Amino acid sequence: MKNKTLVILVVSSFIFAIGCKKNTEENNVVSTSVSPAGTEIKMDGELPSKESIPALFDEMDFQQATQTYLWALPIVAFAEWQQQHYKVFNASSNDLVLYNSYHDRLGILTANATTPYIMTFIDLAANGPTVIEMPAGHTAGGLADFWQREQAVIGEMGPDKGKGGKYILVPPTMKDFKPAGYFIVPCNTVNMFFGFRALDPDPKVTETLLKQVKIYPYDKRANPTPTKVVSPPADKKWYGIQPAGIAYWERLHAILQNEPVEDRDRFFMAWLKNLGIEKGKPFAPDERQKKILIAAAEKGQQMAMANSFNKRFKDVKHWPDKKWDYVMIIKDPSQHADSYDEFFERTSYFYEAVTYSKAMITKIPNVGQAYLGSYYDNNGNWLDGSKNYTLNVPANPPAVNFWSITIYDSATRCLIDNPQQNADLSSRKDLIKNADGSIDLYFGPKAPAGKEKNWVQTLPGKHWFTYMRFYGPTTAYFDKSWKMDDIKEVK
């Protein structure tokens, strides 16, 4: 049974069901269809024949595996990134990783190319309750569980108000643990993400703040091991993205061993059991299950691409007549809507990005950030690395702080790894302006003569997409009085 043949023929299955009913009622004859494995499914009157039952189970398991792939995208992304921290960077659960250079950020899903990141993954199974000491300073940060739900805000927008303080992360099994003198963070998951930014543009201020942050187990508070600051190795290529094929399921199985199962996820855990993935048991799928899992990872990723790059959600366009999507379509960090959980919204965002906070979907002018994504040119074609494009950014972009546009590789969803070693253009750079204050930007394999400052190099043979970020979006963004055109191919 070849992987490539293991596909879902939804329409065929629907037609087959209708045809089967007609044949059974009118003629009571045996009808046939083709299963995903390429095997005929024969009907014995109104029932599937006994020899067809295994093919139907294969199809059922395959369908469930594709949806489980989509369900697991946020936790697998964090789990893989965590392993890069531990095994490639040699960072511990209590260290900080500084992503400062272009190379440092090449493996992060849709990273910002203009400001440094400071991040870590904390393992509460190893640590127990864990303390984060934040210094006073101009910082913005937060904590998220491994389903990428924001759990706490730290820094100027958090309870310490930028004055510094001690936070304690409490494992899900210890909800009543509330020592005095700490900002208490009850955690949903055993593994946690912590990240922050130093908002002062002076790199020396960032360096000073970094040295003052401390992370340590609560039971080691009398004599904690110093927190180290490490960076990704310059001589190694790495990706903190969801792996492909069977490695996706291996990573999912491993992270689920320590994490609690929430009520909303119990059906998915039942589906995984049929595929050889269970809590408390080794990952040992048989050959049939392996083939289904590998094929489902491929098909699931294709579904994820469609769901992210061609969003079919209501009111997803910022300007209805333009091809700029809202990137942030999850309405709340809890991922709860009024009568459902935001399954497809969550899938869409966490396939192409990591981390989420309310500040990223601000509705208040001059505060937080706003993100727009574009995946097509003005004619509705995928953005192609072998072609040349231009984008006009009108005068007075609606951002109090700054704006930036960043180019990503569609396959990895990471910064484009081009010879230019540049993926972004922003108001913080010395760009050439037009007489009316607008700016023409260029994307293509070669820079247009005299426009090198306004150009990002793309790679032939690879597609790309872009995010436009507004830091401190103004009223002109929200009322849409400022309007940007689509990306246009230059013939």
DRENMAR-210201 format. One record per residue (C-alpha): residue number from 1; residue in one letter; x, y, z. Coordinates in Angstrom, 3 decimals. Last residue first. Layout:
N
NODE  num  residuo         X         Y         Z
NODE  NUM        a         X         Y         Z
...
//
This chain:
491
NODE  num  residuo         X         Y         Z
NODE  491        k     6.345    42.077   -16.046
NODE  490        v     6.371    43.442   -12.486
NODE  489        e     3.931    41.395   -10.402
NODE  488        k     1.830    43.400    -8.005
NODE  487        i     1.469    43.155    -4.219
NODE  486        d    -1.948    44.510    -3.275
NODE  485        d    -2.743    48.136    -2.466
NODE  484        m    -2.606    49.790     0.950
NODE  483        k    -5.369    51.856     2.545
NODE  482        w    -5.335    54.498     5.271
NODE  481        s    -8.917    55.509     6.115
NODE  480        k    -9.376    51.932     7.298
NODE  479        d   -11.191    53.006    10.495
NODE  478        f    -8.866    50.724    12.514
NODE  477        y    -5.661    51.544    10.663
NODE  476        a    -6.299    55.291    10.516
NODE  475        t    -7.047    55.182    14.255
NODE  474        t    -3.417    54.222    14.868
NODE  473        p    -1.630    50.878    15.110
NODE  472        g     1.055    50.912    17.853
NODE  471        y     3.419    48.586    16.050
NODE  470        f     2.013    47.892    12.597
NODE  469        r     3.156    44.606    11.063
NODE  468        m     2.859    43.609     7.410
NODE  467        y     3.370    39.875     7.069
NODE  466        t     4.540    38.238     3.846
NODE  465        f     4.322    35.089     1.781
NODE  464        w     6.808    33.097    -0.250
NODE  463        h     6.984    30.430    -2.920
NODE  462        k    10.215    28.667    -3.800
NODE  461        g    11.748    27.631    -7.128
NODE  460        p    13.501    30.948    -7.580
NODE  459        l    14.442    32.512    -4.222
NODE  458        t    13.428    36.021    -3.165
NODE  457        q    15.700    38.988    -2.437
NODE  456        v    14.174    41.836    -0.471
NODE  455        w    14.412    45.337    -2.001
NODE  454        n    13.932    48.948    -0.885
NODE  453        k    17.595    49.725    -0.246
NODE  452        e    18.557    48.112    -3.574
NODE  451        k    16.354    50.488    -5.557
NODE  450        g    19.017    52.028    -7.833
NODE  449        a    18.718    49.270   -10.395
NODE  448        p    15.955    46.819    -9.532
NODE  447        a    17.294    44.161    -7.163
NODE  446        k    17.469    40.588    -8.428
NODE  445        p    15.561    37.451    -7.401
NODE  444        g    12.394    39.396    -6.550
NODE  443        f    10.624    41.645    -4.061
NODE  442        y    10.490    45.438    -4.346
NODE  441        l     9.072    48.165    -2.103
NODE  440        d     7.788    51.535    -3.321
NODE  439        i     7.438    54.087    -0.544
NODE  438        s     4.865    56.877    -0.241
NODE  437        g     5.790    60.361     0.934
NODE  436        d     4.365    62.125    -2.129
NODE  435        a     7.829    62.716    -3.604
NODE  434        n     8.674    59.019    -3.314
NODE  433        k    10.735    57.638    -0.465
NODE  432        i    13.949    55.578    -0.558
NODE  431        l    14.289    53.513     2.588
NODE  430        d    16.773    54.119     5.405
NODE  429        k    15.506    51.451     7.767
NODE  428        r    13.417    51.817    10.933
NODE  427        s    10.327    52.392     8.797
NODE  426        s    10.674    48.778     7.726
NODE  425        l    11.884    46.324     5.121
NODE  424        d    12.381    42.701     6.042
NODE  423        a    13.931    39.405     5.022
NODE  422        n    17.647    40.094     4.847
NODE  421        q    20.520    37.665     4.547
NODE  420        q    21.126    38.821     0.946
NODE  419        p    22.020    35.227     0.076
NODE  418        n    18.436    34.278     1.018
NODE  417        d    17.099    32.289     3.947
NODE  416        i    13.525    33.593     3.903
NODE  415        l    12.373    33.946     7.485
NODE  414        c    10.391    30.909     8.601
NODE  413        r     7.074    29.514     7.363
NODE  412        t     9.104    26.427     6.361
NODE  411        a     7.451    25.702     3.000
NODE  410        s     6.077    29.204     2.355
NODE  409        d     9.457    30.876     2.966
NODE  408        y     8.744    34.152     4.733
NODE  407        i     9.142    37.837     3.800
NODE  406        t     8.723    40.573     6.413
NODE  405        i     7.064    43.988     6.201
NODE  404        s     7.702    46.427     9.031
NODE  403        w     5.957    49.360    10.683
NODE  402        f     7.112    51.622    13.494
NODE  401        n     6.102    53.180    16.820
NODE  400        v     2.889    55.134    16.237
NODE  399        a     1.851    53.021    13.256
NODE  398        p    -0.773    53.913    10.616
NODE  397        p     1.493    54.356     7.568
NODE  396        n     1.859    58.076     6.769
NODE  395        a     2.444    57.940     3.025
NODE  394        p     1.214    54.985     0.997
NODE  393        v     3.171    51.709     0.907
NODE  392        n     3.425    50.704    -2.750
NODE  391        l     4.265    47.064    -3.319
NODE  390        t     6.365    45.678    -6.172
NODE  389        y     6.949    42.203    -7.530
NODE  388        n     9.547    40.289    -9.533
NODE  387        k     9.173    36.593   -10.290
NODE  386        s    11.298    33.526    -9.461
NODE  385        g    10.258    33.504    -5.793
NODE  384        d     6.584    33.141    -6.683
NODE  383        l     3.766    34.745    -4.664
NODE  382        w     0.745    32.502    -5.244
NODE  381        n    -1.589    33.911    -7.902
NODE  380        g    -4.738    35.913    -7.121
NODE  379        n    -4.213    38.623    -9.729
NODE  378        n    -3.157    41.220    -7.133
NODE  377        d    -0.437    38.877    -5.865
NODE  376        y    -1.188    36.176    -3.340
NODE  375        y    -0.100    35.146     0.175
NODE  374        s    -0.601    38.402     2.072
NODE  373        g    -0.726    38.715     5.850
NODE  372        l    -1.820    41.596     8.075
NODE  371        y    -0.723    41.983    11.690
NODE  370        a    -1.658    44.683    14.213
NODE  369        q     0.338    45.469    17.344
NODE  368        g    -0.068    46.776    20.880
NODE  367        v    -1.349    50.278    21.671
NODE  366        n    -1.709    53.438    19.524
NODE  365        p    -5.430    52.862    18.886
NODE  364        i    -7.190    50.271    21.064
NODE  363        k    -8.568    47.201    19.297
NODE  362        t    -5.448    45.144    20.006
NODE  361        i    -5.070    41.752    18.361
NODE  360        m    -1.366    41.186    19.117
NODE  359        a    -1.738    42.659    22.611
NODE  358        k    -4.196    39.860    23.373
NODE  357        s    -1.340    37.387    23.141
NODE  356        y    -0.228    34.603    20.837
NODE  355        t     2.906    32.564    20.357
NODE  354        v     3.913    30.692    17.194
NODE  353        a     3.104    31.168    13.519
NODE  352        e     2.177    29.475    10.229
NODE  351        y     0.494    26.290    11.381
NODE  350        f    -0.443    27.962    14.639
NODE  349        y    -2.639    30.590    13.009
NODE  348        s    -4.743    28.406    10.744
NODE  347        t    -5.088    25.548    13.215
NODE  346        r    -6.300    27.890    15.944
NODE  345        e    -8.895    29.378    13.602
NODE  344        f    -9.852    25.869    12.504
NODE  343        f   -10.396    24.603    16.054
NODE  342        e   -11.791    27.752    17.653
NODE  341        d   -13.641    26.011    20.472
NODE  340        y   -17.418    26.032    20.171
NODE  339        s   -20.600    27.736    21.421
NODE  338        d   -19.513    31.264    22.297
NODE  337        a   -15.892    30.972    21.158
NODE  336        h   -13.089    29.512    23.255
NODE  335        q    -9.441    29.702    22.125
NODE  334        s    -8.510    30.690    25.717
NODE  333        p    -6.304    33.457    24.282
NODE  332        d    -9.414    35.093    22.755
NODE  331        k   -10.596    35.995    19.269
NODE  330        i    -8.337    33.705    17.290
NODE  329        i    -8.169    35.342    13.862
NODE  328        m    -4.731    36.908    14.162
NODE  327        v    -3.273    36.936    10.634
NODE  326        y    -5.962    39.298     9.347
NODE  325        d    -5.768    38.902     5.605
NODE  324        w    -4.532    41.360     2.958
NODE  323        k    -5.738    40.492    -0.542
NODE  322        k    -7.717    43.638    -1.247
NODE  321        d   -11.390    44.389    -2.037
NODE  320        p   -12.672    43.688     1.485
NODE  319        w    -9.928    45.754     3.142
NODE  318        h    -8.873    43.978     6.340
NODE  317        k    -9.881    40.651     4.796
NODE  316        v   -10.890    37.825     7.188
NODE  315        d   -14.525    38.929     7.358
NODE  314        k   -15.789    35.340     7.561
NODE  313        f   -13.191    32.607     7.554
NODE  312        r   -12.093    30.829     4.392
NODE  311        k    -8.379    31.487     4.771
NODE  310        n    -6.312    30.694     1.696
NODE  309        f    -2.796    30.563     3.153
NODE  308        s    -3.707    29.199     6.566
NODE  307        n    -6.495    26.675     5.908
NODE  306        a    -5.015    25.698     2.546
NODE  305        m    -1.602    25.115     4.121
NODE  304        a    -3.155    23.192     7.024
NODE  303        m    -5.013    20.920     4.607
NODE  302        q    -1.762    20.215     2.785
NODE  301        q    -0.128    19.527     6.147
NODE  300        g    -2.883    17.081     7.028
NODE  299        k    -2.414    15.291     3.710
NODE  298        e     1.282    14.730     4.358
NODE  297        a     0.835    13.909     8.048
NODE  296        a    -2.073    11.624     7.129
NODE  295        a     0.083     9.661     4.670
NODE  294        i     2.773     9.097     7.296
NODE  293        l     0.209     8.176     9.960
NODE  292        i    -1.678     5.768     7.675
NODE  291        k     1.492     3.999     6.602
NODE  290        k     2.667     3.766    10.191
NODE  289        q    -0.701     2.368    11.347
NODE  288        r    -0.579    -0.461     8.816
NODE  287        e     3.045    -1.210     9.672
NODE  286        d     2.329    -1.445    13.407
NODE  285        p     2.581     1.596    15.637
NODE  284        a     4.998     1.381    18.569
NODE  283        f     5.031     4.652    20.506
NODE  282        p     5.504     3.384    24.041
NODE  281        k     2.557     3.312    26.469
NODE  280        g     1.658     5.591    29.354
NODE  279        k    -0.466     7.914    27.290
NODE  278        e    -1.459     6.348    23.997
NODE  277        i    -0.467     6.632    20.331
NODE  276        g    -0.882     3.487    18.189
NODE  275        l    -3.270     4.909    15.586
NODE  274        n    -6.493     3.629    17.148
NODE  273        k    -5.324     5.211    20.417
NODE  272        l    -4.874     8.509    18.590
NODE  271        w    -8.591     8.580    17.796
NODE  270        a    -9.448     8.081    21.464
NODE  269        m    -7.037    10.894    22.397
NODE  268        f    -8.842    13.119    19.921
NODE  267        f   -12.145    12.318    21.612
NODE  266        r   -10.649    13.267    24.994
NODE  265        d    -9.418    16.654    23.848
NODE  264        r   -12.162    19.023    25.073
NODE  263        d   -12.100    17.349    28.496
NODE  262        e    -8.426    18.214    28.957
NODE  261        v    -5.744    15.552    28.990
NODE  260        p    -2.862    16.437    31.297
NODE  259        e     0.623    16.651    29.760
NODE  258        n     3.559    14.426    30.606
NODE  257        q     3.124    11.640    28.057
NODE  256        l     1.499    13.964    25.519
NODE  255        i     4.862    15.538    24.680
NODE  254        a     6.399    12.233    23.587
NODE  253        h     3.435    11.052    21.509
NODE  252        l     3.273    14.371    19.652
NODE  251        r     6.994    14.316    18.867
NODE  250        e     6.774    10.754    17.566
NODE  249        w     3.670    11.691    15.577
NODE  248        y     5.433    14.507    13.751
NODE  247        a     8.536    12.338    13.264
NODE  246        i     6.378     9.879    11.291
NODE  245        g     6.145    12.332     8.409
NODE  244        a     7.175    15.957     8.757
NODE  243        p     8.428    17.960    11.738
NODE  242        q     6.446    20.899    13.198
NODE  241        i     8.731    23.917    13.336
NODE  240        g    11.615    24.973    15.579
NODE  239        y    14.083    24.600    12.726
NODE  238        w    17.869    24.316    12.976
NODE  237        k    20.948    24.960    10.886
NODE  236        k    24.189    24.694    12.803
NODE  235        d    27.435    26.682    12.666
NODE  234        a    26.227    29.853    14.377
NODE  233        p    24.901    27.954    17.380
NODE  232        p    21.598    29.364    18.685
NODE  231        s    22.194    31.775    21.573
NODE  230        v    22.688    31.249    25.305
NODE  229        v    21.932    33.307    28.407
NODE  228        k    22.625    31.378    31.603
NODE  227        t    20.528    31.430    34.759
NODE  226        p    22.653    30.931    37.852
NODE  225        t    21.884    27.761    39.859
NODE  224        p    19.684    28.730    42.778
NODE  223        n    20.881    28.672    46.408
NODE  222        a    18.024    29.428    48.791
NODE  221        r    15.463    29.300    45.972
NODE  220        k    16.271    25.702    45.051
NODE  219        d    12.821    24.375    46.133
NODE  218        y    11.203    27.061    43.978
NODE  217        p    12.976    25.748    40.889
NODE  216        y    14.987    28.453    39.094
NODE  215        i    14.743    31.260    36.567
NODE  214        k    16.565    34.558    37.069
NODE  213        v    16.482    37.713    34.959
NODE  212        q    19.142    40.255    35.954
NODE  211        k    21.671    39.448    33.236
NODE  210        l    19.036    39.923    30.580
NODE  209        l    18.173    43.382    31.843
NODE  208        t    21.768    44.555    31.496
NODE  207        e    22.082    43.201    27.954
NODE  206        t    18.807    44.808    26.939
NODE  205        v    19.963    48.162    28.313
NODE  204        k    23.215    47.791    26.367
NODE  203        p    21.214    47.097    23.199
NODE  202        d    19.628    50.593    23.423
NODE  201        p    16.230    50.387    21.707
NODE  200        d    14.423    50.114    25.088
NODE  199        l    11.558    47.661    24.680
NODE  198        a    13.363    44.683    26.186
NODE  197        r    11.325    41.780    24.888
NODE  196        f     9.885    38.779    26.651
NODE  195        g     9.316    35.061    26.350
NODE  194        f     8.247    32.202    28.584
NODE  193        f     6.780    28.926    27.292
NODE  192        m     5.480    26.234    29.641
NODE  191        n     5.606    22.458    29.924
NODE  190        v     3.413    20.813    32.568
NODE  189        t     0.262    22.347    31.128
NODE  188        n    -2.602    24.495    32.386
NODE  187        c    -0.386    26.538    34.714
NODE  186        p    -1.514    28.453    37.808
NODE  185        v     0.581    31.672    37.744
NODE  184        i     0.985    33.234    41.202
NODE  183        f     2.705    36.636    41.513
NODE  182        y     4.937    35.902    44.458
NODE  181        g     5.442    37.149    48.011
NODE  180        a     3.434    34.466    49.786
NODE  179        p     3.402    30.872    48.567
NODE  178        k     0.280    29.710    46.723
NODE  177        f     0.215    25.954    45.991
NODE  176        d    -3.500    25.139    45.714
NODE  175        k    -3.328    24.363    41.982
NODE  174        m    -0.608    21.745    42.481
NODE  173        t    -1.336    19.109    39.785
NODE  172        p    -1.441    21.735    37.021
NODE  171        p     2.115    22.851    37.876
NODE  170        v     2.524    26.283    39.553
NODE  169        l     4.679    28.904    37.853
NODE  168        i     5.906    31.458    40.375
NODE  167        y     6.459    35.086    39.487
NODE  166        k     8.840    37.355    41.395
NODE  165        g     8.893    41.089    40.840
NODE  164        g     9.956    43.956    38.622
NODE  163        k     8.684    47.522    38.457
NODE  162        g     7.463    47.109    34.883
NODE  161        k     3.840    47.077    36.000
NODE  160        d     4.525    43.953    38.181
NODE  159        p     0.954    42.793    37.503
NODE  158        g     1.576    42.634    33.752
NODE  157        m     1.458    45.241    30.964
NODE  156        e     4.827    46.735    31.958
NODE  155        g     6.445    43.369    32.458
NODE  154        i     4.784    39.946    32.507
NODE  153        v     1.447    38.866    31.053
NODE  152        a     0.027    35.515    32.097
NODE  151        q    -1.503    32.359    30.700
NODE  150        e    -1.617    32.985    26.937
NODE  149        r    -2.790    29.835    25.210
NODE  148        q    -0.140    28.214    23.031
NODE  147        w    -1.388    24.653    23.519
NODE  146        f     1.906    24.261    25.377
NODE  145        d     0.950    26.877    27.970
NODE  144        a     1.881    30.494    27.470
NODE  143        l     3.739    33.025    29.592
NODE  142        g     4.295    36.677    28.815
NODE  141        g     6.547    39.540    28.016
NODE  140        a     6.945    43.270    27.629
NODE  139        t     9.876    45.155    29.144
NODE  138        h    10.919    48.717    30.035
NODE  137        g    12.602    47.924    33.325
NODE  136        a    12.445    46.532    36.826
NODE  135        p    13.954    43.066    37.001
NODE  134        m    11.935    39.871    36.527
NODE  133        e    12.523    36.899    38.813
NODE  132        i    10.915    33.766    37.390
NODE  131        v    10.306    31.037    39.961
NODE  130        t     9.372    27.442    39.173
NODE  129        p     7.042    25.026    40.944
NODE  128        g     8.323    21.513    40.158
NODE  127        n    11.500    21.617    38.142
NODE  126        a    11.597    18.396    36.127
NODE  125        a     7.848    18.023    35.594
NODE  124        l     7.609    21.827    35.452
NODE  123        d     9.654    21.904    32.247
NODE  122        i    10.239    25.545    31.295
NODE  121        f    10.759    26.575    27.676
NODE  120        t    12.786    29.746    27.133
NODE  119        m    12.717    33.015    25.251
NODE  118        i    14.418    36.363    24.606
NODE  117        y    13.671    37.761    21.148
NODE  116        p    15.493    40.618    19.411
NODE  115        t    13.666    43.186    17.252
NODE  114        t    13.505    43.756    13.486
NODE  113        a    13.182    40.345    11.829
NODE  112        n     9.924    39.348    13.484
NODE  111        a     9.709    35.583    13.406
NODE  110        t     7.195    33.791    11.195
NODE  109        l     7.954    30.330    12.666
NODE  108        i    11.418    30.435    14.219
NODE  107        g    14.336    28.629    12.515
NODE  106        l    15.976    31.648    10.834
NODE  105        r    15.925    33.726    14.016
NODE  104        d    19.506    33.198    15.177
NODE  103        h    20.815    33.652    11.624
NODE  102        y    19.386    37.164    11.458
NODE  101        s    21.088    37.998    14.731
NODE  100        n    19.504    38.516    18.158
NODE   99        y    17.693    35.421    19.349
NODE   98        l    18.662    35.216    23.024
NODE   97        v    17.857    31.906    24.724
NODE   96        l    17.281    32.009    28.473
NODE   95        d    18.222    29.240    30.876
NODE   94        n    16.158    27.430    33.509
NODE   93        s    14.842    24.553    31.371
NODE   92        s    18.384    24.004    30.179
NODE   91        a    19.995    25.342    27.015
NODE   90        n    22.347    23.076    25.062
NODE   89        f    21.440    24.959    21.846
NODE   88        v    20.872    21.811    19.768
NODE   87        k    19.498    19.377    22.363
NODE   86        y    17.630    21.506    24.908
NODE   85        h    16.608    24.530    22.892
NODE   84        q    15.960    22.474    19.741
NODE   83        q    13.860    20.102    21.851
NODE   82        q    11.740    23.027    23.030
NODE   81        w    11.154    24.044    19.416
NODE   80        e     9.853    20.556    18.650
NODE   79        a     7.506    20.594    21.653
NODE   78        f     6.298    24.119    20.865
NODE   77        a     5.407    23.202    17.275
NODE   76        v     3.891    19.867    18.344
NODE   75        i     1.628    21.621    20.871
NODE   74        p     0.310    24.149    18.353
NODE   73        l    -0.204    21.710    15.442
NODE   72        a    -1.951    18.951    17.433
NODE   71        w    -5.541    19.534    16.269
NODE   70        l    -4.520    19.696    12.590
NODE   69        y    -2.695    16.351    12.777
NODE   68        t    -5.625    14.921    14.729
NODE   67        q    -7.857    15.910    11.810
NODE   66        t    -5.643    14.076     9.332
NODE   65        a    -5.404    11.059    11.662
NODE   64        q    -9.180    10.802    12.061
NODE   63        q    -9.653    10.631     8.308
NODE   62        f    -6.905     8.027     8.007
NODE   61        d    -8.329     5.905    10.828
NODE   60        m   -11.766     5.874     9.200
NODE   59        e   -10.295     5.077     5.790
NODE   58        d    -8.266     2.204     7.163
NODE   57        f   -11.329     0.982     9.053
NODE   56        l   -13.271     0.984     5.782
NODE   55        a   -10.514    -0.993     4.082
NODE   54        p   -10.554    -3.556     6.912
NODE   53        i   -14.363    -3.987     6.547
NODE   52        s   -14.278    -4.706     2.815
NODE   51        e   -13.686    -8.480     3.142
NODE   50        k   -16.766    -8.757     5.365
NODE   49        s   -19.031    -7.172     2.770
NODE   48        p   -20.415    -3.765     3.662
NODE   47        l   -24.133    -3.908     4.438
NODE   46        e   -27.263    -3.006     2.419
NODE   45        g   -26.913    -5.984     0.124
NODE   44        d   -23.427    -7.325     0.627
NODE   43        m   -21.545    -4.238    -0.472
NODE   42        k   -18.086    -4.376    -1.940
NODE   41        i   -15.316    -1.936    -1.162
NODE   40        e   -12.670    -2.286    -3.840
NODE   39        t    -9.132    -1.742    -2.643
NODE   38        g    -7.091     1.289    -3.672
NODE   37        a    -5.995     1.960    -0.092
NODE   36        p    -8.239     5.033     0.053
NODE   35        s   -11.183     2.687    -0.643
NODE   34        v   -12.680     2.193    -4.100
NODE   33        s   -16.396     1.576    -4.563
NODE   32        t   -18.508    -1.460    -5.316
NODE   31        s   -22.154    -2.380    -5.577
NODE   30        v   -23.771    -5.791    -4.960
NODE   29        v   -27.368    -5.890    -6.114
NODE   28        n   -30.637    -5.353    -4.233
NODE   27        n   -32.160    -3.832    -7.370
NODE   26        e   -34.147    -0.811    -6.281
NODE   25        e   -33.416    -0.385    -2.596
NODE   24        t   -29.901    -1.737    -2.591
NODE   23        n   -28.872    -0.055    -5.817
NODE   22        k   -30.258     3.302    -4.729
NODE   21        k   -28.681     3.103    -1.297
NODE   20        c   -25.326     2.145    -2.738
NODE   19        g   -25.449     4.970    -5.253
NODE   18        i   -26.039     7.527    -2.486
NODE   17        a   -23.223     6.137    -0.351
NODE   16        f   -20.860     5.917    -3.331
NODE   15        i   -21.610     9.521    -4.250
NODE   14        f   -20.605    10.577    -0.748
NODE   13        s   -17.516     8.366    -0.749
NODE   12        s   -16.523     9.737    -4.139
NODE   11        v   -16.902    13.282    -2.844
NODE   10        v   -14.762    12.514     0.183
NODE    9        l   -12.048    10.641    -1.672
NODE    8        i    -9.524    10.550     1.133
NODE    7        v    -5.992     9.653     0.181
NODE    6        l    -3.683     6.709     0.792
NODE    5        t    -2.387     6.302    -2.721
NODE    4        k     0.728     8.399    -2.128
NODE    3        n     1.722     6.316     0.870
NODE    2        k     1.876     3.104    -1.186
NODE    1        m     0.000     0.000     0.000
//
